[in-house]
């Protein structure tokens, strides 16, 4: 796929976030979405990552001073794996849903079973 500007990629991510139902977005608790160029060197094919404490694992005192959970999408692997803009748009949407699911405590095995792996 031809290279996209970071701004164009970010706009596609924003569109994907806009497509997530408002009821679901409203259930997110203390989450920030970010885009980075590349994943860690030890996992170069990683498309996205949820970094935080899933809602299912938070205790009563969790929120006191907690930094936001992070959902990070990685521009490099996403653009390299897709052949065109339509495929990239679909893959970003799937990655967004996949990482949001981790925030709700849904693991990779369950996501694969549901077709969101």
N, C-alpha and C positions, 0 to 999 in steps of 0.2 A: 504494500500500500504506500502511496505517496505520503511524504511527511506532512503533518498538520502543524499549524502554529499552536503554541501552548494555549492561546486564547480560543482557538476553534475547538480544541480538545475540551477545554474547560466548559465551553458552551454546550457541548454534547453531554457532559456530566450534569450540568445544570438542568438540561432538558430531561435526562433520565430521572433526576431527583423530583422534578415536577410531575412525572408520571406515576410516582409512588402515591398510592391513595393517602389523602390527608389524614384519615383516621389512623393509618399505620404510622405516618410521620409524627402525629401527635402523641403516639405511645413511646417514641424514642425519649430516653432520659439522659441528658447531659452528653450528647454526641456531637462531634464536629466531623465534617467531611473534608478531606484534603486530597490533592493530587501531587504526586512526586514523580520525577522522571524515571527512576529505576528502583527496583526492590533491592533488598540486601543481597550481597554477592553470593551468599550461600544458598539462595533460592531465586535464581535469575529469571525463572518463568512465572513467578508469582504475579497474578493480575491485580489482586487487592488483598487487604488484610484488615481484620477487626482487632484493635488493640484496646482492651478494656476489660471490665468485669460485667459479664452478662447479667441481665435482670434476674435470672433464675438463681444467681449465686450471690446476690447482694443481701447483706444483713441489715438490721435496723439502723446501725450506726454508719452505714456505708457513705452517705452523702456528705458528711462533715468534712469540708475542705478537699473533696475529691476533684482531681482534674478531669476534664471531659474525656470520655472514651473517644477513640479516633477510628474512623474508617478511612483508609488510604487506598486510592486507586493508583496504579503504576502505568504511566503513559507509554513507556517503552515497550513492555511486553504486550500490552493491549494493541498497540498500533502494528507491531511486528507480526502478530498472529492473524490479523484480519486482512483480507484481500481488497476490501473496498469500504466505503463510508457506511453503507447499510449494515454490513457485517460488524463493523466497529460499534455502531450505535446499538445494535442488539447485544453485543458482548458487554458493553459498558452497563446496559440496563440489567443484564443477568448478574454481573459482578456486584452492582449496587444492591440488588435484592439479596444475593448470597451473603454479603457482609452485614446487611441489616438483620438477616436471620440469625447470625451469630450473636448479635446484641440481645436477641430474645432467647438465647440459649440453645438454638438448634445447631447440632453438630454437622460435620461434613457428610457423615454416612447418611443421616436423615435427609439432608439436602440433595444428595445424589439419588436417593430413592424417590424423591419428589420431582426430580428432573431439573434441579437448580444447581447441580454440581459443577 
